[in-house]
């Protein structure tokens, strides 16, 4: 089994999807403020601490509600795990901060995923979907029509048969399984100067968005859950004679300090590009634009989803999210060649070979075999004696030593 990258999210089936619960979060927050203020008012200001703790506890519940949606509902399942092969085009690393205000200025700053766009094999940065397809891309016959029109579309698309690229192209297009949800689809735009819209073209380029997940939003969920428990405790300890009010305020202050310190810390809890095969760094096409610079080519394997929250800028799109595993391909390609759509030969065959290997790895038969006792050793069976149905033969004697 490959060393799967960590994941903290799940995807929802299209039938189970619901939009971001902004209204519910705001309603719960208002209820919390009213309840806390009401408590203080009813006691004529004699019990400020439990009123404040109650309001903050309900605010935590609102935050937990949003984080749960973010982690478990936001991504829409499109059909299991898929692969893509292409060039690292553009990087979107997380942005760590030590400033509490910056950490809360935009909730997405607490999302510590390492994102990148992959330019699909056989395409150039300038290639783009035709506007005639984009204007009709949610219709049931749009993909078939794209295939029929393909031979007449160059230079918008590469001059290769549609059959050679149809699987990759389909992965970045709207899927009929979620057409009834009424969501947008802006696709992935290229970075300047490759974002020029060609005659008859659009700003949807042949880019697959990929995200190596960081634990940021999961960390925030855990932090809010802990704070909720502390605020509830602050409500009850207030009733302790003499020391209760002091303890209550101490707990409230400690919880708020945890939020002020924890939020910036969360932004630092992100992934980095995989060390194995990449040396911990990516060589992207953008932004250097030096024709002689290398660009890494990668095989990426991950969960195929639609991200419903990429709405500003309007780049609602399909993704590989999370990336389970990726492999650096050799050789790399230069920026100049990639800009002209010149790729090393044979990458399509390599993708098929890796796909076959991952199919074996993920098959129920393989998982069943791995779970058998004789296959769960950490020291080789010849050493630890964990045998299957029969014994193993003795290893052959060592050969002669040649000096």
Beta strands, then each sheet from edge to edge (+ up, - down):
strand 1: 11-12
strand 2: 75-92
strand 3: 114-120
strand 4: 128-130
strand 5: 201-205
strand 6: 207-212
strand 7: 294-307
strand 8: 317-334
sheet 1: 1+ 2+ 3- 6+ 8+ 7-
sheet 2: 4+ 5-
end
